[in-house]
Amino acid sequence: MFLMAGCTKEAEAVPVKTTEQKVVKGNLEVGLAADGRISRSITNLNFEVSGTVKKINVAIGQPVKAGDILAELDDTDLQLALTQAQNALSKAEANYTDAVNQREINQMESKIKVDEAKTKWNEKPDDTSLKAAYELEQKKYQNLVNNNSTIENAKLSVEEAKNKLQEAKNNLNKIYLKAPIDGEIMNLNYKVGEVVTGSQAGTNNNSASSGSAFMTIVDPSVIYVKATATETDISGIEITQQMRVAIDSVSLENVAGEVVSVSDTPSIDSSGVVTYEVTGKLAEPNEMIKDGMTAFITFLKKEKTDVLLVPNKAIFVEDGKQYVNVKTSGEEPEKRAITGGLTNGIQTEVVEGLKEGETVVIGGVQQ
């Protein structure tokens, strides 16, 4: 007994660590959490035709409007191609006219021969050789009438020449690189006098590929964040669902956003884990947020604003009731019953029992 009493006194003499925290009002958010990455709305632009850069009308950081001419290629080769296409069309049209005229001449000459053979046969109706000659000329004539291949081939040549002329005209219009959207020039990878290889322009949200584009535009008004959700979590995420995003690298928290797409296509890693890509859009742009930054996302299921909050670790339960220890003017804190509401596992809403500004004591108190 004495030994036990001695141990108890010794234990009571050891200082017990406690922490204090004020009861404050704030927002309580409950939802699914996921790591993500910022994806700016980036458009990589390339000329659709090859050529030498003649003009560049913008600089990095310059704002542009949709339709602005950003750069221009030298048109010497394309003007030559246009002239050649026009000449080829003129030649094809002349060939077609010649083919039509020649067909008419051939038919007229053949008809004359038919009539001559008919006349000779009429003069000697019993002459089988004259009859055969007439029938042969008649077949030749019918063949000329029925066979239109020369005209059709000439017509096809005209159509091909027209298509090539239109292509040359289109290519000439493609010497101008125009802004497809309002935005800001992010990258510019060529100089006047350099040769570019034509390729289809397109949009790509992967900033790594911007280094190979002629230039890159970023839309500063749109910022996306992409995350992956497991197959067990994806059912709790839907389009228009609200999000809260934290970006530690620029010290931003509780950035509002909304889910804009949920992929139906799974991604399965080497361990067999199934995930789906979710894309959200931030509600407000912020120039501090850069493409590729890491983010922490909460897909909200419930949210309460301007409520009293206490840490979960400040709450203890006795006989099915919730209590906290509240700091008083005396030496010992007050054990007080509270009514808790929504919790996110870290903080709990206090519906009754506490006031804003009071201080709760966490740990080290005899309950």
C-alpha positions in Angstrom: 0.0 0.0 0.0 2.8 2.4 1.0 4.6 1.6 -2.2 1.5 2.3 -4.3 0.9 5.6 -2.5 4.5 6.6 -3.1 4.1 5.9 -6.8 0.9 8.0 -6.9 2.6 11.0 -5.4 5.5 10.7 -7.7 3.2 10.6 -10.7 1.2 13.6 -9.5 4.4 15.6 -9.3 5.2 15.1 -13.0 4.0 18.2 -14.9 1.2 17.5 -17.4 1.2 19.1 -20.8 -1.9 21.0 -21.9 -2.8 23.2 -24.7 -5.4 25.9 -25.0 -7.4 27.1 -28.0 -10.0 29.8 -28.4 -13.4 29.0 -29.6 -13.7 30.8 -33.0 -16.2 31.1 -35.8 -15.3 29.7 -39.2 -16.4 27.5 -42.0 -16.6 23.7 -41.6 -16.2 21.6 -44.7 -16.8 17.9 -45.1 -15.9 16.0 -48.3 -13.5 13.8 -50.1 -9.8 14.8 -50.2 -7.4 14.3 -53.1 -4.0 15.6 -54.3 -4.1 17.4 -57.6 -2.2 19.6 -60.0 -2.9 23.0 -61.5 -3.6 23.0 -65.2 -3.8 26.4 -66.9 -5.8 27.0 -70.0 -2.9 26.9 -72.5 -3.2 27.0 -76.3 -0.1 26.1 -78.3 -0.1 27.7 -81.7 1.6 26.7 -84.9 1.4 27.8 -88.5 -0.5 25.3 -90.7 1.9 25.8 -93.6 5.7 25.9 -93.8 7.6 29.1 -94.5 10.0 31.8 -93.3 8.8 34.0 -90.5 8.3 37.6 -91.9 6.7 39.4 -88.9 6.1 38.8 -85.3 3.6 41.3 -83.9 3.6 40.4 -80.2 5.9 39.8 -77.2 5.9 37.6 -74.2 3.5 38.9 -71.6 1.4 40.9 -74.1 -2.4 40.6 -73.8 -4.1 39.7 -77.1 -7.7 39.5 -78.3 -9.3 36.7 -80.4 -8.6 37.4 -84.1 -5.5 39.4 -83.6 -2.7 38.7 -86.1 0.2 37.4 -84.0 2.7 36.6 -86.7 3.1 36.3 -90.5 5.1 34.2 -92.9 6.8 35.3 -96.1 4.3 34.6 -99.0 6.8 34.5 -101.9 6.6 30.7 -102.4 2.9 30.6 -101.8 2.2 33.3 -104.3 4.2 31.3 -106.8 2.2 28.2 -106.0 -1.0 30.2 -106.5 0.1 31.5 -109.9 1.1 28.0 -111.0 -2.3 26.7 -109.8 -4.1 29.4 -111.7 -2.1 28.5 -114.9 -2.9 24.8 -114.4 -6.6 25.6 -114.2 -6.5 27.7 -117.3 -4.7 24.8 -119.2 -7.2 22.2 -117.9 -10.2 24.4 -118.9 -8.6 24.8 -122.4 -8.1 21.1 -122.7 -11.7 20.5 -121.7 -12.9 22.9 -124.4 -10.7 21.3 -127.0 -12.0 17.8 -126.0 -15.6 19.0 -126.4 -14.9 20.5 -129.7 -13.0 17.5 -130.9 -15.8 15.2 -129.9 -18.3 17.2 -131.9 -15.9 17.2 -134.9 -15.4 13.4 -134.7 -19.1 12.8 -134.4 -19.8 15.0 -137.4 -17.2 13.3 -139.5 -18.4 9.9 -138.5 -22.0 10.9 -139.3 -20.9 11.9 -142.8 -19.3 8.5 -143.3 -22.4 6.8 -142.2 -24.5 8.8 -144.7 -22.1 8.1 -147.5 -22.1 4.4 -146.7 -25.8 4.4 -146.6 -26.1 6.1 -150.0 -23.7 3.6 -151.6 -25.7 0.7 -150.1 -29.0 2.1 -151.3 -27.6 2.3 -154.8 -26.7 -1.4 -154.7 -29.0 -3.0 -152.1 -27.9 -6.5 -153.0 -24.2 -5.8 -152.4 -23.5 -7.4 -149.0 -20.1 -5.7 -148.8 -21.7 -2.3 -149.0 -24.2 -3.3 -146.3 -21.3 -4.4 -144.1 -19.5 -1.2 -144.7 -22.6 0.8 -143.7 -23.1 -1.2 -140.5 -19.5 -0.7 -139.5 -19.7 3.0 -140.0 -22.9 3.0 -138.0 -21.3 1.2 -135.1 -18.3 3.7 -135.1 -20.8 6.6 -135.0 -22.8 5.1 -132.1 -19.6 4.4 -130.2 -18.5 8.0 -130.5 -22.0 9.1 -129.3 -22.0 6.7 -126.4 -18.4 7.1 -125.3 -17.9 10.2 -123.3 -14.7 9.2 -121.4 -12.5 11.9 -123.0 -14.8 14.6 -121.9 -15.2 13.2 -118.4 -11.4 12.9 -118.0 -11.0 16.5 -119.1 -13.7 17.5 -116.7 -12.0 15.7 -113.8 -8.8 17.5 -114.7 -10.6 20.8 -114.4 -12.0 19.9 -111.0 -8.6 18.8 -109.7 -7.1 22.0 -111.0 -9.9 24.0 -109.2 -9.2 22.1 -106.0 -5.5 22.8 -106.2 -6.2 26.5 -106.8 -8.4 26.7 -103.8 -5.8 24.9 -101.7 -3.2 27.4 -102.9 -5.6 30.3 -101.9 -6.2 28.7 -98.5 -2.5 28.2 -97.9 -1.9 31.8 -98.8 -4.4 32.8 -96.1 -2.6 30.6 -93.6 0.5 32.8 -93.6 -1.3 34.7 -90.8 -1.2 33.2 -87.3 -4.3 34.5 -85.4 -5.2 34.4 -81.8 -8.1 31.9 -81.3 -8.9 33.3 -77.8 -8.4 36.3 -75.6 -5.3 35.7 -73.6 -1.7 36.5 -72.9 1.4 35.5 -74.7 3.2 32.9 -72.6 6.0 31.5 -74.9 7.5 32.6 -78.2 10.0 30.2 -79.6 10.9 31.6 -83.1 12.4 34.8 -84.5 11.9 36.7 -87.8 13.9 35.0 -90.6 13.6 31.5 -89.1 11.9 28.7 -91.0 8.9 26.9 -89.5 7.4 23.6 -90.5 3.6 23.7 -90.9 1.5 21.7 -88.6 -2.1 21.8 -87.3 -2.5 24.3 -84.4 -4.2 23.0 -81.3 -4.8 23.2 -77.6 -2.7 21.4 -75.1 -2.7 21.8 -71.3 0.7 20.2 -70.9 3.1 23.1 -70.5 6.1 20.8 -71.4 4.9 20.7 -75.0 4.8 24.5 -75.2 8.5 24.6 -75.9 8.0 23.1 -79.4 5.1 25.4 -80.4 5.6 28.6 -82.4 4.0 30.5 -79.6 1.7 29.8 -76.6 -1.2 31.7 -75.3 -2.5 31.3 -71.7 -6.1 32.4 -70.8 -5.5 34.2 -67.4 -9.2 34.0 -66.6 -9.4 30.2 -66.5 -7.5 28.0 -64.1 -8.1 24.2 -63.9 -7.1 21.7 -61.3 -6.9 18.0 -62.1 -7.0 15.2 -59.6 -7.5 11.4 -59.5 -10.2 9.7 -57.4 -10.3 6.1 -56.5 -13.1 3.8 -57.7 -14.6 3.9 -54.2 -14.6 7.7 -54.1 -15.6 8.6 -57.6 -19.3 7.9 -56.9 -19.2 10.8 -54.4 -18.0 13.3 -57.1 -20.2 14.9 -59.7 -20.2 17.8 -62.2 -21.0 21.2 -60.6 -20.0 19.9 -57.1 -18.2 22.6 -55.1 -14.5 22.3 -54.2 -12.0 23.9 -52.0 -8.4 24.0 -53.1 -5.2 24.6 -51.1 -2.0 25.6 -53.0 0.8 25.5 -50.4 3.5 26.8 -52.7 1.8 30.2 -52.9 0.2 30.0 -49.5 -3.4 29.9 -50.7 -6.2 28.1 -48.9 -9.9 27.5 -49.3 -9.8 28.6 -53.0 -13.3 28.0 -54.3 -13.9 25.9 -57.4 -16.4 23.7 -59.1 -16.1 20.2 -60.8 -16.5 20.6 -64.6 -15.7 17.0 -65.7 -15.5 13.5 -64.4 -13.9 11.0 -66.6 -15.6 7.6 -67.3 -12.3 6.1 -68.5 -10.4 4.3 -65.8 -6.6 4.4 -65.3 -5.2 1.2 -63.8 -1.7 1.2 -62.5 0.7 -1.8 -62.2 -0.7 -2.7 -58.8 -4.2 -2.8 -60.1 -5.4 0.4 -58.4 -8.2 2.0 -60.4 -8.6 5.8 -60.5 -10.6 8.3 -62.6 -9.5 11.8 -63.6 -11.6 14.7 -62.2 -11.2 18.3 -63.5 -12.3 21.3 -61.6 -12.3 25.0 -62.4 -11.3 27.7 -59.9 -13.9 30.4 -59.3 -11.4 33.3 -59.5 -8.2 33.7 -61.4 -5.0 34.4 -59.6 -1.7 35.4 -61.3 0.3 33.7 -58.6 -1.0 30.3 -59.6 1.3 28.7 -62.2 0.7 25.7 -64.4 1.8 22.5 -62.8 1.6 23.6 -59.2 0.6 20.9 -56.7 -2.7 21.3 -54.9 -4.8 19.7 -52.2 -8.5 19.4 -53.1 -11.6 18.9 -51.0 -14.7 17.8 -52.9 -17.4 19.2 -50.7 -20.3 17.1 -49.6 -21.4 19.4 -46.8 -20.4 22.9 -45.7 -21.4 25.2 -42.9 -20.3 28.8 -42.7 -19.8 31.1 -39.7 -20.2 28.4 -37.0 -18.4 27.9 -33.7 -15.6 25.5 -34.0 -13.5 23.5 -31.5 -10.8 20.9 -32.2 -12.1 17.3 -32.0 -9.3 16.5 -29.5 -10.8 19.0 -27.0 -14.0 16.9 -26.8 -14.5 13.9 -24.6 -17.6 11.8 -24.0 -19.1 10.6 -20.7 -22.4 8.7 -20.5 -23.1 9.4 -24.1 -22.7 13.2 -23.7 -20.1 15.5 -25.1 -17.9 17.7 -22.8 -15.1 20.1 -23.1 -12.9 21.7 -20.4 -13.3 25.5 -20.5 -10.6 27.8 -19.0 -11.9 29.9 -16.1 -10.4 32.6 -13.9 -9.6 30.0 -11.3 -7.0 27.4 -11.2 -9.1 24.5 -12.5 -11.0 24.6 -15.8 -14.8 24.1 -16.0 -16.1 20.8 -17.3 -19.0 21.8 -19.5 -21.5 19.9 -21.6 -21.8 20.8 -25.2 -23.9 19.8 -28.2 -21.8 19.1 -31.2 -22.9 19.3 -34.8 -21.1 18.6 -38.1 -17.5 17.4 -38.0 -14.8 16.8 -40.5 -12.7 14.6 -38.3 -10.5 17.5 -37.2 -12.9 20.2 -36.1 -16.5 20.0 -34.8 -19.3 22.5 -34.9 -20.6 23.6 -31.5 -24.3 24.1 -31.5 -24.8 24.7 -27.8 -22.6 25.1 -24.7 -19.9 27.5 -25.8 -19.5 31.2 -26.9 -17.1 32.7 -29.3 -13.9 33.8 -27.6 -14.0 31.3 -24.8 -10.9 29.1 -24.4 -10.9 25.3 -24.2 -8.2 23.3 -22.5 -6.9 20.3 -24.3 -5.3 17.4 -22.5 -4.0 16.9 -19.0 -7.2 17.6 -17.1 -8.8 15.2 -14.8 -12.2 14.3 -16.2 
